Amino acid sequence: MKALLAFTLSPFFALSMASADTATPLVPSGDTLVSSSVGERVITSENSQKASEEIRVQYPEISRDILTLFTIDRVVLTSNGTLDLYQGETLWMTLERQDQTFAVRQSAYTFAPASIEHTMSVQKPDQVANLDFVFKGCTTPQGQAQACEMVRVHLELAEIVVAQ
């Protein structure tokens, strides 16, 4: 599934990567408090009759952002309360808490979720256990009301424990 998604969306991602290459590299937003790996990734359509695949085809910008999330393999909680999202050693974006949700503070390229939700860990209440990114695409067919479709990407996080 991951390989098929990457192949299908690679033209959109390549365009985004090219624009990210010309941007100034991002720097960590604080000291590392907790480093977590991204485990399970789940994509679902939300409040829609269409499957998530149909929505991704209709809205290339949603596809690009979903593919970005599929490349993220590490999430770092920093001393500033922000979340830095990495692919390997490359920092792709920083999320900052705004009230009860997170928002994109900086990104290597335009990354536009409608919302970012999170769930805290039951065992360690100061750590984020899950991130949910909701993407929304809307069209207004001629003579009709605006129709919007949403896709949710769920990332499950697991703390990386460094052996001492």
C-alpha positions in Angstrom: 0.0 0.0 0.0 2.7 2.5 1.0 4.7 1.7 -2.2 1.6 2.1 -4.4 0.7 5.4 -2.7 4.3 6.7 -3.2 4.3 5.6 -6.9 0.9 7.2 -7.6 1.7 10.4 -5.8 5.4 10.8 -6.7 4.9 13.5 -9.3 3.2 15.7 -6.7 5.8 15.0 -4.0 8.7 15.5 -6.5 7.3 19.0 -7.2 7.1 19.7 -3.4 10.6 18.3 -2.8 12.0 20.6 -5.5 10.5 23.7 -3.9 11.7 22.5 -0.5 15.2 22.1 -1.8 15.4 25.8 -2.6 14.1 26.8 0.8 16.2 27.5 3.9 16.7 24.3 5.9 14.6 24.2 9.0 16.3 24.1 12.4 15.0 22.2 15.5 12.6 24.3 17.5 14.0 23.3 20.9 16.0 20.7 22.8 14.7 17.1 22.5 12.6 15.9 25.4 11.0 12.8 23.9 11.8 11.2 20.5 9.1 9.0 19.1 8.9 6.8 16.0 5.9 6.7 13.8 4.2 3.3 13.9 0.9 2.7 12.3 -0.4 5.1 9.7 -4.1 5.0 8.8 -5.9 7.0 6.1 -9.7 7.3 6.2 -12.3 9.5 4.5 -14.3 11.6 6.9 -17.9 12.7 6.5 -17.9 11.6 2.9 -19.5 9.1 0.6 -16.2 8.8 -1.3 -13.3 6.5 -0.4 -10.1 8.2 0.6 -8.5 7.1 -2.7 -11.1 9.0 -4.7 -10.6 12.1 -2.6 -6.8 12.0 -3.0 -7.2 11.7 -6.8 -9.6 14.7 -6.9 -7.3 16.9 -4.7 -3.6 16.6 -5.6 -2.6 19.0 -2.7 -4.2 16.6 -0.2 -2.3 13.7 -1.9 1.0 15.6 -1.6 0.5 16.3 2.1 -0.5 12.7 2.8 2.6 11.5 1.1 4.7 13.8 3.2 3.1 12.3 6.3 4.0 8.8 5.0 7.7 9.8 4.8 7.8 11.1 8.4 9.4 8.5 10.6 10.2 10.5 13.8 8.4 13.0 16.0 10.3 15.0 18.6 8.7 16.8 21.5 10.9 19.8 22.3 11.7 21.8 25.4 9.5 24.6 23.9 6.4 22.3 23.7 6.6 22.0 20.0 6.7 18.9 17.8 9.4 18.6 15.2 8.6 16.1 12.4 11.5 14.4 10.7 12.2 12.1 7.8 15.6 10.6 8.7 17.7 13.5 9.8 15.7 16.1 7.8 13.3 18.3 9.7 10.2 18.7 7.6 8.0 20.7 9.8 7.3 22.1 13.3 3.9 22.0 15.0 3.0 24.3 17.9 0.2 23.9 20.3 -2.6 26.4 20.1 -5.1 25.8 22.8 -6.2 22.1 22.5 -4.9 21.5 19.0 -1.6 21.9 17.0 -0.9 24.1 14.0 1.9 24.2 11.5 4.5 26.8 12.7 7.0 26.2 10.0 7.3 23.7 7.1 9.8 23.0 4.3 7.0 23.7 1.9 3.3 24.5 2.0 1.6 22.0 4.2 -2.1 22.8 4.8 -4.2 20.5 7.0 -7.6 21.8 8.0 -6.8 20.7 11.6 -4.3 18.7 13.6 -5.6 16.8 16.6 -3.7 14.8 19.2 -4.1 12.3 21.9 -1.9 12.2 25.0 -0.4 8.9 26.3 -2.2 7.2 29.1 1.0 5.9 30.7 2.9 9.2 30.3 0.3 12.1 30.2 3.0 14.6 29.2 3.7 12.8 25.9 1.7 12.8 22.6 0.6 9.2 21.7 -1.2 10.0 18.4 -1.5 12.7 15.8 -4.4 13.1 13.5 -4.2 15.4 10.4 -7.5 16.3 8.7 -7.3 17.6 5.2 -10.3 19.3 3.4 -10.9 19.8 -0.3 -13.8 21.8 -1.6 -15.4 22.3 -5.0 -18.3 24.4 -6.2 -20.0 22.8 -9.2 -21.6 25.3 -11.5 -25.0 26.3 -10.1 -24.6 24.2 -7.0 -23.6 24.6 -3.4 -20.0 24.0 -2.3 -19.2 20.4 -1.7 -16.3 19.5 0.6 -14.5 16.2 1.2 -12.2 15.3 4.1 -9.5 12.8 4.7 -8.0 11.9 8.1 -4.4 10.6 8.5 -3.8 9.0 11.8 -0.2 8.6 13.0 0.5 6.4 16.0 3.6 7.3 18.0 5.9 5.1 20.1 8.6 6.6 22.3 12.2 5.7 21.3 13.9 4.6 24.4 17.7 5.0 24.2 19.6 2.2 26.0 22.1 3.6 28.5 
